[in-house]
Amino acid sequence: MSENYQPQSGNQDLWHTIFGPGHPDLNKQHRFHARLPRDPRCKLCFAPFEGLGGFYLRFKGKGRSNRNPNFCNACDGFLEAFPGGAEVEMSVIFVDIRNSTQFAEGAEPAAVSGRINSFLDAVTDTIVKSDGFILAFYGDCVVAVWPPGFSGLDHAAKAQTAARRLVQQGAAITGADGKAIPFGVGVHTGPIFIGTVQAARGLFRDISIFGHGVNLTARLAGAAQAGEALLSEAAVQAAGQGQDLPRRALELKGITGETTAYALG
Ligand SMILES: [Zn+2]
């Protein structure tokens, strides 16, 4: 997703199991860790880093990795030992913040960062409550996925619910200054390559997504009006809901032919 990172190959069956049907050991950890307070958590196993849960797990030898703060030491070790990825059918959302360059022009850097951070908190909360998995904040964009192994077989319906909630919250999602932050949402369901990426230099590893479906989702988010979510035809079909939403034919940059999108909001 970023030119600074290279996707890694290998361990395809393992990665397919984790994000496709779900790995039983990891899913057991998810259920256990999700009950322990509190955020922030390891992106892969949901182990809490703060609060009583964080204290308990540190006592058990599991803490935040000191070279990769998004993961616990166990999962960071796992990413190092089993780099790779697989193509899995899943749902994806991009949330694209509008006019942030304009806002940044006339504001103090601290105000810009505060405004964006409280927006990201609100969006993250809605996505996590809809069983989504936050992959990354890319500048002005929040990227989240619903892999069946994490989110269940009804991932497309859950992603659509998240999009609906984001659109409904709309102007209520404000920055630290209390002003609404306009944003557009793109939603898609399809085969996505998910796996580890390695920084061109150094050891830093993360999980990222690649493929046509990722580009399509980003373009849909970019084409959405402020306060609107655009769903691909595949997203609507996989969810089995939303067929009655207003439809638009779009010409999207880098996508051949017309794209049919369903508009929420
Ligand atoms: Zn972990």
Residues whose N, C-alpha, C, O or C-beta is under 5 A from the ligand:
A	BS01	ZN	C42 L44 C45 F46 A47 C72 C75
